[in-house]
Amino acid sequence: MLRKMIALLVAMVAGFCFLSTPVSAETLELLTWKGYAPTVLVDKFKAETNIDVKVTFTNNEEMIAKLRATRGAGFDLAQPSQDRISSVQEKYQIYQPIDISKINADQIITSMLDAVKKNTNVAGKPHAVPFCWGTDGLVVNKKLAPNASDYTDLLNAAYEGRVSYRLKRPTLIAMAFAMGEDPFAKYSDPVAYKALMDKIGQALIDNKKLVQNYWSNGDALIQSMRANEIYVAMAWDNGGWKLHEENPDIDFVAPKSGAMGWIDTFAIPAKAKNPEAAYKWINFMLRPENAAIFTNLEKCGTASKGAIKLTDASVRANFERSFSDADIDNIKWYPPVPANLESIEGMVLDKVKASK
């Protein structure tokens, strides 16, 4: 009798606990980069929607591999870079088209949304919307190079021995834009693209004496600029802003011909179980007040219109110094690269490196 009473009591307690424990109605399976789903925003989202966010951190290569292995299953939302979507989608069909009607487009910077829709278009439909972005441009010591304002200043004899850039494809692309060309428009014509790259390569060879070094380590470049060894460099915005904190004479400058920009996106896998939760997360993260929290934490801009005005003063100052609205609209966002063009660029870069 006593055993039956104990068993009944245990059952009643277990039942009470089950009834009193809140049950999350949904889960969002998110495949993303480290830092892109801050705990403070995950918790806020759950409080608003009663949706749990289960985060798996990854990178572009792993993201593609995971979704290929499952044919687009296992996750409700992914965050690939915008230039790693269309070619992958054409081969493997791991994403589904984005339903723009479910996106609050009014809170997204129009030029970024248009760029991502264009660059992720497959079979006439966009497959992503923008989330966050960053740029390559100029980092300039304005005291020692007061007039440096475009990539062509990397070829300016006034800064002989005080110039640095990477021997990487962004340098070739940026220099082409600065010389009045549109390299992206030549992606479909390998012959024309090779002629353009040869022209840019020769310009770099002809002005090689101006270059102190071709940097490959960001910390080493920062140290060189701290020591006033480099006056003008092609480098990332965050590096320039870091130097500006130490020396107000040094800062990131958006080049007149346009900074070179990357965008990481939101894309919904082909077999997502909960796409509606994915759309809710997208709209939540691009709300200006939430995007501002992300930018304060990661020091990385987002596609959320007006979010910068809500960030901490020091973070906001970096963006406002370096980017007017026109500068943002002038950013050259990297489209997908046709495979045969990378070998053309590689040969040009090797030629520049080997030249005397």
N, C-alpha and C positions, 0 to 999 in steps of 0.2 A: 504493500500500500504506500509506504513511504517513498519507494523508488518511483511509483507512478506519479505521486505528487511532485517530486523533484523534476521528473521529465516534463510534466505539464508546465511547471513554473519556468523551466529553461525555454520551452517552446514559446511561452507567452512573452518572455523577455526578448527572445530573438525576433519575434514578430513585431514587437514594439520598436526595436532598433531598426528593423527594415522599414517600417512605416515612417519613422521620424528622421531617417537619413535622407537628405535631399539627393535626388537622382538626376544627373545631368541628362537632358533629353537628347543631346547630340555630341558628336566629336568631329573635329576638323583635323584631318591628317595633313600636316604641312611639311613640305620638303623645301628647305631653305638654307641660306648662308648663316653662319654664326653672327649673332648680333642683330639679325633682321626680325626677330620676334622677341623683343625685350619682355621680361617677366611682368613688368608694370603694365604693359599693354595687353598681354595675354590675360592677366587677372581682370583688367578693366573690361575687356571684351566678354569674358565669361559672366561678369556681373551684369552686363547689359543684355546678353543674348541667351544665357544659360548653355552656351556651347563651349566644351572643352577644346583646347588646342593642343594637340600632340605634335611636338616639334622634332623633326629629324634634320640634323645639320649635315650639309654636304657642299659640293662645288659643282661647276658645270659638267665636268667629265663624269663624276659619280652620278649626278642627276640623270644624265642621259642613259648611263648604264643601268641604273635601277629601273627606270621606266621602260627601257627596251626589254629588260628581262621579264617584265610583267605585262608587256604590251599596253602600258599606260594605266595599270591598276596599282592599288595599294596606297595611293595618295589622292587627296582632294584638291590640293593646290601646290604648285611648284614655283620657283623663282629663278628661272634661267636668265642669262644675259640675252638681250634682244637680238644679238647677232648670232646666237646659237639655237635658233628656233626653226626658221623656215626650211633650211636644208635638212635638218634632223626630221622635221615633220614630213617632208616630202618622201624621205626614205622609210621612216618607221611608223608614222601615224600614231605617235604617243600622246598627242594633245588633241583637244577638241576646240572648235572655234569659240571665240569669246562672244557672248551675247552683250553687245554694247548697250542695249536697252536696260540691262540690269546694273550698269555702271553709272555712278553719279559723275558724269563727265564734267559738270559745271565746276567741280572742285579740283580738276586736273588742268595743268598748264597745257594749253592747246597745242603748241608746237611739239611738245614731247609726246602727247597722245597721238598726234598725226604721224610723227616719225615712227613710233612703235607699230601703229596699225599698218603703215606702209611696209616696214621692214619685216613684219611677221605674217605678211599676207601669203596665204596658200590657198589655191583654188578659189580666189576671189574673196576670202574671208580672213579677218585678222585673228591671230591666235594668242595675243597677249595685250596687256596694258602696262604702262610704266609704273615703277615704284620709286627707285632711287637712282642717283646719277653722280658722276664725278668727271673730271676733265684733265687732259693734258693741255698745257699752254706755256706761258713764259713765267719763269721766276727771275725777277730783275732786282738788282741793286740800283735803286733809282737815284742815289747820290752819285754813283760812278757811271751809270748808263741811263741818264735822264730821259733820253728820247727813244729808248727801245720799246717798240709797241707791236711788232709782228715777227713771225718766224724768220723773215728775211733779215732781221737784225742778227741772226746767227751767222750770217754771211757778211756782216758789216765790218769793214776793215778798221773802223774806229775802235773795235773791241778785240783786236788781234791778241791772241793768247789768253783771252778771258772768257771764252765761250765753251759751253759743254752741252752735249745732247747724247741720246742713246742711238746706237746703230741698230734701230728697230724699225719696223714698218710704219708706226705712227709718225716718225720723223719724215719719211718720204711723203706720206699722205698730206701732212701738215704743210710741208714746203710747197707741194703742188698747189694747194689752195692759196697760199700766200703769193704764188706767182701767177695767180689768175686762172688757174685750171680747175676743173672739177674731176678729180680722179674717180669718184664713185660713178660718174656718168659713163666712164670708159670700162667699167667692170665687164660689160657684155662684149667687148672688143679687145681680145688679148693683144692683137698687133698694135693697136693704138695705145693700149695700156703700157706695153713694153717700151714704146717710143717715149712716152711720158716719163716712165721710171728711169730710163737711160738719161734723159735730159736732167732730171733731178739729181741723179747720181753724179753726173758730170759736174754739176754746180757744187755739190759737196766736195768733190775731189779738187776742183779749182780753188776752193777756199779752205782747204784742209789746214793750212798754216795758221788759220785763225783759232783753231780748236786746241784748247789745252788738253782735254781728254774726252773720250767717249764714256760717259758714266754707265755703270751697270748696277751700282749699289747706291740706293737712295741716301743712306746715312753718310756715305763718303761724299756725295754731292753736297749735302747740307753742311758738312764740315768745311768743304772748300769754299762755300759761299760765306760761311761765318768768318773765315780767315781772309775774305776779300780777294781770294785767288780767282774766283769766277764772278763775272759781272752779269752775264746773261746765260740762262739755261732753259732748255725745254724740259719741263718737269710737271709733276702733279700739283693740283691746287693745295692739297693738305700739306705738302712739304713747304710750299711758299708761305702758308699761313703759320706754320710752326716757326719758321724763321722770323716772320713779322713780329711774333710775340717777343722775340729776343732783341730784334733790331728793326725799328720802324722804317728804316731805309729800304729794307728788302721786303718784297711782296709778290704774290701771284698776280699776273696780268692776263686778262683774257685778250688774246691777239685780235687785231682788227679784222683779219680774215676768218676768224672763228676758232674758238677752242675746239679741241678734239674730244668728243664725249662718249662715255659708255653709259648704258642704262641697264639696270637689272629690273626684271618685270614680274608680273603675276601671270601665270599660265595654268590652265586647268587640264590635268591629265585626261586622256581619252576615256578611261573607265572609272573616273571619280565616283565614289558612292554618295558623296554629299556636296554636289556643286553649289547648292543654294547657300550652304555655310561658307563656301569659298567666296562667293560674291559678297556676302555680308562682311567677311574679313577684309576683302579688297577695299570696300567702301569705308570701313572703319579705319583702316590704316591710312587712307588718303584724306580723311577728315583733317583739316588744318591743325587743330589742337593736338591730335594724336601724332600726325607727321612731325610736328614741332618737338614732341617728346623724343621721337626716334632721332631726329637731327641733333638735339642736345646731347644725346648719348653717343652717337656714332660720328658726329661732325660731318655728316654726309647729307647732301641735299636730296629732296624728294620731288616728285611731280605734283605735289599738292599745292594748289594755287593759294598764295597768301600765308603758307605755313612759316616761311622765314621770318615774317613779322612777329610771330609768336614765340620765337626761340629766345634763348638767353642772349643778353646784350653782346657778349663777346663773340658768340657764334654768329649772330646776325650781322655784326660789323664785318666779319670776313666776307660774307656773301655780298653785302651791299657795296663794299669797296671794290670787289673784283668783278661783279656782274650786274650790269644794268639789265632791264627787261629786254632791251635790244640785244645785249650780249648773249643772254640765254636763248633767245630765238635764233641767234646766229651760230649756235653750237653745231658742229658737224658730227652727227651721231653715226657711229660705225654701223654700216649695214653688213649682212652676211658676206663673207669673202669666198668667191669661187675658188675651188681648190687649185686650179692651174695658175692662179695669179701669185700665190705665195712663193712658188719656185722662181718666178720672175723677180720678185722683190728680194728674195734671198741672194740671187746672183748679183744684183745691183749692190746690195749691202756688203757682200764679200769683196766686190771690186773696190768699193770705197775704203774698206778696212785695209786691203792689200796695197793700196796706192801709196806712193811716196810724196 
